[in-house]
Structure formats: C-alpha cells, structure tokens
Amino acid sequence: QKEVEQDPGPLSVPEGAIVSLNCTYSNSAFQYFMWYRQYSRKGPELLMYTYSSGNKEDGRFTAQVDKSSKYISLFIRDSQPSDSATYLCAMSYGGATNKLIFGTGTLLAVQP
Amino acid sequence: ETGVTQTPRHLVMGMTNKKSLKCEQHLGHNAMYWYKQSAKKPLELMFVYSLEERVENNSVPSRFSPECPNSSHLFLHLHTLQPEDSALYLCASSPRSTGGRPEAFFGQGTRLTVV
C-alpha cells in the first residue's frame, strides 16, 4: 500500500466551478500537510500548508485535514483557466530530515 | 521565481557520458534535497543534505553522486546512466532540517533525457 494515495485524474471542470482535490494516507504519524501546484514544465510551488487537523483558507483556496480519517482535501472556489495544473499533496512527520512524501498528483483542467 | 535556481534546464546525454546538475538557493535555507519526478509516479526523494552533510540516501544507484560544497549549492553528478533514468530532476530547499515547518521550495527542474 502506498503511503499517500491521490487520484491522478485528469479532472476537467468548467470555469467558475468548485473543485475538490483529495488525498488519503496510511501513516498516522504525519503531522504536516501541504498542497503544491505544478504547471507544465515547471517545478512545484507551495500553495497551502497545514499543521495537524483543521481548515485553512487563503483566497479562493481552502485546505482541510481530517486526521481521524487520514484524509486531506483542497477546495478551489470560482475556478479559473489559470488554475489548470497538476496539484500534488505532500506530507511529513518532521523528524531528522523533514522529508516530504508526495502523492502522484491530480491533473486539473479548467475549461473557459 | 522561488529563489531556487537549477541549471541546465534541459540535458540530453549518452549512456557513457558524465554530466552534472547544479542547484543554487538564495533563501538562506540549510537543508537541500534532490527529487526525481517520472511520469505518473510520485516525486521520489533521492538525497537530503542538512548543513552540508548528507543525512539521507534513499537507495539511489551509485551512478548518481551528490555533492554539497556549502549550504547554498548542491550538485548531482551523473555517469553511465540508463534510459530509465530519464526524468525531471528537482532540487529543493527548506528552512530547517529538523523541527518547524517542513515545506520545501523547488527549483524549475532539469529535464534529463538519456539516449
């Protein structure tokens, strides 16, 4: 079983739709949860960061963490064509190296 | 611009060549990482350096050899690679290697093709 599971998509939505992206994980020791956005031919850029359970909002983006279900989500409101990218979830339990464990990424296409 | 710069952006090399990838971070971070990104696979952590010391090597073949001369620079030396090593190689840095926020900041990557 992979430590982090993420549906690779592709996910296609019309402009203005609410997008829901999700990851599940198996290691209950994860404490830090991140979402990265990666445009084609670019490196991943940090979008949202959450520590432990709860919600975090930043503009049109909301990150949710449910540690009891080992489930994290990223919601995008009023989606725009510029949101078209691959979204990667990543997790860490801190530790000596703070290494990140990534999902495979979900390819999102927002149609104008 | 994330403050992490990788060169070259693209590299094509034969299986008998020797080449090096370079990464430079201008963020004052003290941990640096090499990741490999292949199609339809999660990012794979290759190496972690903390304060210029290698602290993790994820069973990477010896044909990949990292070097961290100081906390701002990271290299990945390549020799006798195989076609399956073709991928996007990403460098990242983070503020601290232990404790605190673990988020990493990535460079644009080097697209490597082995022929």
Boltz contact constraints between the chains, C-beta under 6 A:
constraints:
  - contact:
      token1: [A, 32]
      token2: [B, 102]
      max_distance: 6.0
  - contact:
      token1: [A, 34]
      token2: [B, 103]
      max_distance: 6.0
  - contact:
      token1: [A, 42]
      token2: [B, 108]
      max_distance: 6.0
  - contact:
      token1: [A, 43]
      token2: [B, 90]
      max_distance: 6.0
  - contact:
      token1: [A, 43]
      token2: [B, 106]
      max_distance: 6.0
  - contact:
      token1: [A, 43]
      token2: [B, 107]
      max_distance: 6.0
  - contact:
      token1: [A, 43]
      token2: [B, 108]
      max_distance: 6.0
  - contact:
      token1: [A, 43]
      token2: [B, 109]
      max_distance: 6.0
  - contact:
      token1: [A, 44]
      token2: [B, 106]
      max_distance: 6.0
  - contact:
      token1: [A, 46]
      token2: [B, 103]
      max_distance: 6.0
  - contact:
      token1: [A, 49]
      token2: [B, 103]
      max_distance: 6.0
  - contact:
      token1: [A, 92]
      token2: [B, 102]
      max_distance: 6.0
  - contact:
      token1: [A, 94]
      token2: [B, 102]
      max_distance: 6.0
  - contact:
      token1: [A, 96]
      token2: [B, 98]
      max_distance: 6.0
  - contact:
      token1: [A, 97]
      token2: [B, 48]
      max_distance: 6.0
  - contact:
      token1: [A, 97]
      token2: [B, 55]
      max_distance: 6.0
  - contact:
      token1: [A, 97]
      token2: [B, 56]
      max_distance: 6.0
  - contact:
      token1: [A, 98]
      token2: [B, 94]
      max_distance: 6.0
  - contact:
      token1: [A, 98]
      token2: [B, 97]
      max_distance: 6.0
  - contact:
      token1: [A, 98]
      token2: [B, 102]
      max_distance: 6.0
  - contact:
      token1: [A, 99]
      token2: [B, 45]
      max_distance: 6.0
  - contact:
      token1: [A, 100]
      token2: [B, 104]
      max_distance: 6.0
  - contact:
      token1: [A, 102]
      token2: [B, 42]
      max_distance: 6.0
  - contact:
      token1: [A, 102]
      token2: [B, 43]
      max_distance: 6.0
  - contact:
      token1: [A, 103]
      token2: [B, 42]
      max_distance: 6.0
  - contact:
      token1: [A, 104]
      token2: [B, 42]
      max_distance: 6.0
